[in-house]
Amino acid sequence: MPENITDWVSTYDTASFNVQNMAKLSLKAESRVPDREIRIIPSEKPPFDLELKWELSAANNQTEVTYTIAADLNMMMKMLASGPLQKLADHETQTLDSIFSKT
């Protein structure tokens, strides 16, 4: 996890962590469609509505992955949260890329 993520605790279906200077988030995998999609939502009431979605599609012996973070942020929360959320998205996509680059 990026350095701005602390107190990480996770299981197969859940994760909770603190985002430095922003909020504590508890998330759960709401749905999984093998080889197609994983949808993650808050398991406890967050400071803002949030959905993380990984969508996979295959074409020409390759897999294309789209990662979407949808967050309902007011202007103040947007100022606070957009940087850490972007950092989290960048870290997750770089980690995924490095895992698949090794194979």
VEXKOL-700595 format. One record per atom (N, C-alpha, C, CB): x, y, z; residue number from 1; atom name; residue in one letter. Coordinates in steps of 0.02 Angstrom, whole numbers, plus 50000, padded with zeros to 5 digits. Atoms other than C-alpha are relative to their C-alpha. Glycine has a CB too. Layout:
BEGIN
X,Y,Z,NUM,CA,a
...
% end
This chain:
BEGIN
50042,49941,50000,1,N,m
50000,50000,50000,1,CA,m
50044,50063,50000,1,C,m
49952,50000,50061,1,CB,m
49962,49937,49999,2,N,p
50055,50179,49975,2,CA,p
50013,50022,50072,2,C,p
49962,50056,49962,2,CB,p
49982,49979,49932,3,N,e
50136,50265,50124,3,CA,e
49945,50039,50035,3,C,e
50062,50042,49997,3,CB,e
50054,49963,49968,4,N,n
49978,50367,50155,4,CA,n
49944,49954,50025,4,C,n
49971,50051,49953,4,CB,n
50048,50050,49975,5,N,i
49881,50205,50196,5,CA,i
50030,49967,50062,5,C,i
49983,49947,49945,5,CB,i
49976,50030,49938,6,N,t
49898,50144,50375,6,CA,t
49946,49955,50029,6,C,t
50020,50054,50052,6,CB,t
50046,50044,49963,7,N,d
49818,50015,50490,7,CA,d
49961,49953,49955,7,C,d
49951,50042,50041,7,CB,d
50030,50046,50048,8,N,w
49782,49895,50347,8,CA,w
49982,49934,50033,8,C,w
50046,49989,49939,8,CB,w
50023,50065,49977,9,N,v
49679,49742,50397,9,CA,v
49955,49973,49944,9,C,v
49962,50005,50070,9,CB,v
50041,50026,50055,10,N,s
49604,49625,50266,10,CA,s
49988,49925,50007,10,C,s
50032,50015,49933,10,CB,s
50017,50071,50009,11,N,t
49521,49458,50232,11,CA,t
49987,49991,49925,11,C,t
49937,49979,50044,11,CB,t
50016,50012,50070,12,N,y
49467,49379,50068,12,CA,y
49946,50049,49975,12,C,y
49977,49928,49991,12,CB,y
50057,49958,50021,13,N,d
49308,49487,50064,13,CA,d
50001,50071,50026,13,C,d
49937,49968,50022,13,CB,d
50003,49933,49970,14,N,t
49348,49641,50169,14,CA,t
50070,50031,50008,14,C,t
49967,49995,50069,14,CB,t
49939,49963,49984,15,N,a
49479,49774,50200,15,CA,a
49981,50063,50038,15,C,a
50040,50018,49935,15,CB,a
50009,49936,49966,16,N,s
49491,49918,50321,16,CA,s
50068,50032,50008,16,C,s
49964,49991,50069,16,CB,s
49937,49963,49997,17,N,f
49623,50052,50328,17,CA,f
49986,50074,50011,17,C,f
50040,49990,49935,17,CB,f
50004,49928,49992,18,N,n
49656,50234,50366,18,CA,n
50037,50032,49942,18,C,n
50030,50023,50068,18,CB,n
49967,49960,50051,19,N,v
49696,50358,50229,19,CA,v
50022,50063,50036,19,C,v
49952,50015,49938,19,CB,v
49971,49945,49962,20,N,q
49813,50486,50305,20,CA,q
49966,50067,49984,20,C,q
50074,50005,49985,20,CB,q
50031,49933,50004,21,N,n
49730,50655,50338,21,CA,n
49932,50000,49965,21,C,n
50046,50047,49964,21,CB,n
50064,50000,50035,22,N,m
49566,50595,50263,22,CA,m
49947,49962,50039,22,C,m
50007,49970,49932,22,CB,m
50055,50039,49970,23,N,a
49463,50451,50334,23,CA,a
50022,49928,50012,23,C,a
49938,50002,49955,23,CB,a
49994,50072,49992,24,N,k
49451,50273,50394,24,CA,k
49948,49969,49954,24,C,k
49991,49977,50074,24,CB,k
50046,50032,50046,25,N,l
49374,50160,50263,25,CA,l
49997,49925,50015,25,C,l
50021,50012,49927,25,CB,l
50011,50071,49995,26,N,s
49301,49986,50280,26,CA,s
49962,49979,49938,26,C,s
49960,49981,50066,26,CB,s
50028,50019,50065,27,N,l
49265,49901,50115,27,CA,l
49986,49925,49998,27,C,l
50048,50020,49944,27,CB,l
50014,50071,50010,28,N,k
49192,49735,50058,28,CA,k
49988,49988,49926,28,C,k
49938,49978,50042,28,CB,k
50014,50020,50069,29,N,a
49183,49642,49894,29,CA,a
49926,49984,49997,29,C,a
50044,49938,49978,29,CB,a
50072,50012,50005,30,N,e
49000,49655,49850,30,CA,e
49983,49948,49948,30,C,e
49964,50066,49984,30,CB,e
50014,50049,50052,31,N,s
49006,49554,49692,31,CA,s
50064,49983,49963,31,C,s
49947,50026,49951,31,CB,s
49945,50024,50041,32,N,r
49127,49451,49590,32,CA,r
49970,49960,49942,32,C,r
50050,49956,50042,32,CB,r
50018,50040,50059,33,N,v
49100,49388,49414,33,CA,v
50067,49976,49973,33,C,v
49959,50042,49946,33,CB,v
49934,50026,50020,34,N,p
49247,49273,49374,34,CA,p
50020,50023,49930,34,C,p
50000,49925,50004,34,CB,p
49970,49978,50063,35,N,d
49359,49341,49236,35,CA,d
49965,50060,49968,35,C,d
49999,49943,49951,35,CB,d
50037,49943,50029,36,N,r
49245,49494,49215,36,CA,r
50000,50062,50045,36,C,r
49930,49980,49986,36,CB,r
50011,49940,49959,37,N,e
49218,49607,49366,37,CA,e
50006,49984,50074,37,C,e
49933,50030,49985,37,CB,e
50002,50000,49927,38,N,i
49248,49641,49549,38,CA,i
49974,50069,50021,38,C,i
50072,49984,50033,38,CB,i
50030,49937,49977,39,N,r
49141,49774,49634,39,CA,r
50008,50003,50076,39,C,r
49924,50005,49980,39,CB,r
49985,49991,49929,40,N,i
49193,49842,49804,40,CA,i
49964,50062,50025,40,C,i
50077,50006,50012,40,CB,i
50038,49944,49971,41,N,i
49084,49952,49915,41,CA,i
50017,50004,50074,41,C,i
49923,49990,49989,41,CB,i
49989,49994,49928,42,N,p
49093,50017,50094,42,CA,p
49960,49948,50039,42,C,p
49982,50070,50024,42,CB,p
50036,50047,49956,43,N,s
49049,49892,50230,43,CA,s
49973,50038,50061,43,C,s
50046,49942,50022,43,CB,s
50025,49956,49948,44,N,e
49023,50033,50355,44,CA,e
49988,50068,49968,44,C,e
50050,50005,50062,44,CB,e
50016,49935,50029,45,N,k
48955,50208,50326,45,CA,k
50063,50042,49994,45,C,k
49947,50037,50043,45,CB,k
49940,49958,50010,46,N,p
49098,50307,50249,46,CA,p
49983,50074,50003,46,C,p
50033,49984,49932,46,CB,p
50014,49928,50001,47,N,p
49118,50495,50252,47,CA,p
49972,50023,49933,47,C,p
50064,50039,50016,47,CB,p
50029,49984,50066,48,N,f
49065,50491,50068,48,CA,f
49985,49934,49965,48,C,f
50049,50044,49957,48,CB,f
50016,50060,50037,49,N,d
48985,50366,49949,49,CA,d
50058,49982,49954,49,C,d
49935,50010,49959,49,CB,d
49940,50023,50036,50,N,l
49116,50259,49863,50,CA,l
49987,49933,49968,50,C,l
50060,49997,50047,50,CB,l
50002,50066,50033,51,N,e
49127,50116,49739,51,CA,e
50065,49992,49962,51,C,e
49938,49994,49953,51,CB,e
49940,50018,50037,52,N,l
49283,50031,49672,52,CA,l
49981,49943,49954,52,C,l
50060,49981,50047,52,CB,l
50019,50053,50047,53,N,k
49263,49925,49516,53,CA,k
50059,49984,49954,53,C,k
49938,50021,49958,53,CB,k
49951,50027,50048,54,N,w
49387,49817,49420,54,CA,w
49960,49964,49946,54,C,w
50052,49953,50035,54,CB,w
50034,50033,50055,55,N,e
49322,49767,49248,55,CA,e
50053,49972,49952,55,C,e
49952,50050,49962,55,CB,e
49953,50034,50043,56,N,l
49414,49642,49139,56,CA,l
49966,49980,49935,56,C,l
50029,49938,50034,56,CB,l
50026,50023,50064,57,N,s
49390,49607,48954,57,CA,s
50059,49970,49961,57,C,s
49966,50059,49961,57,CB,s
49949,50035,50038,58,N,a
49486,49487,48843,58,CA,a
49993,50015,49926,58,C,a
49996,49925,50013,58,CB,a
49998,49990,50073,59,N,a
49538,49520,48664,59,CA,a
50070,49984,49975,59,C,a
49979,50073,49981,59,CB,a
49936,50016,50032,60,N,n
49675,49448,48555,60,CA,n
50053,49974,50049,60,C,n
50027,50061,49965,60,CB,n
49955,50031,49951,61,N,n
49753,49343,48694,61,CA,n
50028,50050,50051,61,C,n
50058,49966,49964,61,CB,n
49980,49951,49949,62,N,q
49766,49495,48808,62,CA,q
49939,50016,50043,62,C,q
50028,50064,49967,62,CB,q
50054,49979,49956,63,N,t
49665,49556,48955,63,CA,t
50007,50075,50012,63,C,t
50002,49961,50067,63,CB,t
50002,49928,49987,64,N,e
49616,49739,48967,64,CA,e
49964,50009,50067,64,C,e
49965,50039,49942,64,CB,e
50028,49988,49934,65,N,v
49581,49801,49143,65,CA,v
49983,50074,50007,65,C,v
50050,49978,50056,65,CB,v
50021,49932,49985,66,N,t
49482,49956,49187,66,CA,t
49985,50005,50074,66,C,t
49937,50021,49957,66,CB,t
50010,49990,49928,67,N,y
49488,50019,49366,67,CA,y
49966,50067,50009,67,C,y
50068,49996,50039,67,CB,y
50039,49940,49990,68,N,t
49357,50145,49417,68,CA,t
49988,50012,50074,68,C,t
49932,49996,49963,68,CB,t
50018,49979,49932,69,N,i
49340,50239,49581,69,CA,i
49946,50053,49991,69,C,i
50063,50028,50040,69,CB,i
50055,49952,50002,70,N,a
49171,50324,49595,70,CA,a
49989,50024,50072,70,C,a
49935,49968,49970,70,CB,a
50008,49972,49933,71,N,a
49158,50441,49744,71,CA,a
49956,50063,49995,71,C,a
50069,50018,50032,71,CB,a
50045,49943,49997,72,N,d
49019,50564,49785,72,CA,d
50028,50049,50051,72,C,d
49927,49979,50018,72,CB,d
49964,49954,49956,73,N,l
49120,50709,49855,73,CA,l
49974,50071,49993,73,C,l
50075,49998,49985,73,CB,l
50014,49929,50004,74,N,n
49069,50884,49902,74,CA,n
50067,50036,49987,74,C,n
49966,50026,50067,74,CB,n
49940,49963,50020,75,N,m
49194,51021,49858,75,CA,m
50056,49994,50053,75,C,m
49983,50074,49990,75,CB,m
49950,50004,49947,76,N,m
49283,51014,50027,76,CA,m
50032,49930,50002,76,C,m
49969,50017,50069,76,CB,m
49974,50068,49999,77,N,m
49299,50824,50026,77,CA,m
50040,49986,49937,77,C,m
49943,49949,50007,77,CB,m
49963,50010,50062,78,N,k
49356,50829,49845,78,CA,k
50071,50027,50007,78,C,k
49965,50035,49941,78,CB,k
49934,49971,49989,79,N,m
49500,50942,49894,79,CA,m
50042,49955,50045,79,C,m
49994,50070,50033,79,CB,m
49963,50043,49954,80,N,l
49548,50824,50035,80,CA,l
50012,49930,49972,80,C,l
49963,49994,50065,80,CB,l
49998,50071,50018,81,N,a
49514,50656,49953,81,CA,a
50029,49985,49931,81,C,a
49933,49972,50004,81,CB,a
49980,50016,50069,82,N,s
49560,50671,49769,82,CA,s
50073,49978,49996,82,C,s
49988,50059,49955,82,CB,s
49929,50019,50001,83,N,g
49748,50663,49799,83,CA,g
50012,49930,50027,83,C,g
50041,50050,50040,83,CB,g
49990,50068,49973,84,N,p
49747,50511,49915,84,CA,p
49966,49945,49958,84,C,p
49975,49997,50070,84,CB,p
50033,50050,50042,85,N,l
49620,50420,49804,85,CA,l
50038,49988,49936,85,C,l
49928,50022,49985,85,CB,l
49960,50008,50060,86,N,q
49725,50453,49650,86,CA,q
50064,49961,50015,86,C,q
50018,50069,49970,86,CB,q
49940,50036,49979,87,N,k
49879,50392,49743,87,CA,k
49985,49925,50009,87,C,k
50029,50029,50065,87,CB,k
50020,50069,49991,88,N,l
49787,50232,49791,88,CA,l
49989,49966,49932,88,C,l
49936,49996,50043,88,CB,l
50012,50029,50067,89,N,a
49729,50203,49611,89,CA,a
50066,49989,49963,89,C,a
49954,50047,49959,89,CB,a
49935,50007,50034,90,N,d
49904,50234,49543,90,CA,d
50039,49941,50029,90,C,d
50041,50064,50006,90,CB,d
49963,50054,49968,91,N,h
49981,50115,49670,91,CA,h
49971,49932,49981,91,C,h
50000,50008,50076,91,CB,h
50031,50063,50016,92,N,e
49855,49977,49637,92,CA,e
50012,49980,49927,92,C,e
49925,50003,50014,92,CB,e
49990,50017,50070,93,N,t
49872,49987,49447,93,CA,t
50074,49985,49986,93,C,t
49975,50057,49955,93,CB,t
49928,50015,50009,94,N,q
50063,49993,49455,94,CA,q
50017,49932,50029,94,C,q
50044,50055,50033,94,CB,q
49987,50065,49970,95,N,t
50064,49842,49571,95,CA,t
49973,49945,49955,95,C,t
49969,49996,50069,95,CB,t
50030,50049,50045,96,N,l
49947,49746,49456,96,CA,l
50044,49992,49938,96,C,l
49928,50020,49980,96,CB,l
49958,50003,50060,97,N,d
50056,49791,49306,97,CA,d
50065,49963,50015,97,C,d
50015,50072,49975,97,CB,d
49937,50033,49984,98,N,s
50215,49734,49395,98,CA,s
49990,49925,50011,98,C,s
50032,50031,50063,98,CB,s
50014,50071,49990,99,N,i
50134,49568,49444,99,CA,i
49994,49965,49932,99,C,i
49935,49990,50040,99,CB,i
50010,50032,50064,100,N,f
50082,49531,49265,100,CA,f
50060,50007,49954,100,C,f
49939,50028,49966,100,CB,f
49940,49993,50040,101,N,s
50245,49594,49191,101,CA,s
50050,49945,50014,101,C,s
50032,50068,50012,101,CB,s
49955,50054,49981,102,N,k
50336,49454,49283,102,CA,k
49982,49934,49968,102,C,k
50000,49992,50075,102,CB,k
50021,50064,50029,103,N,t
50235,49318,49198,103,CA,t
50014,49995,49927,103,C,t
49927,49988,50012,103,CB,t
% end
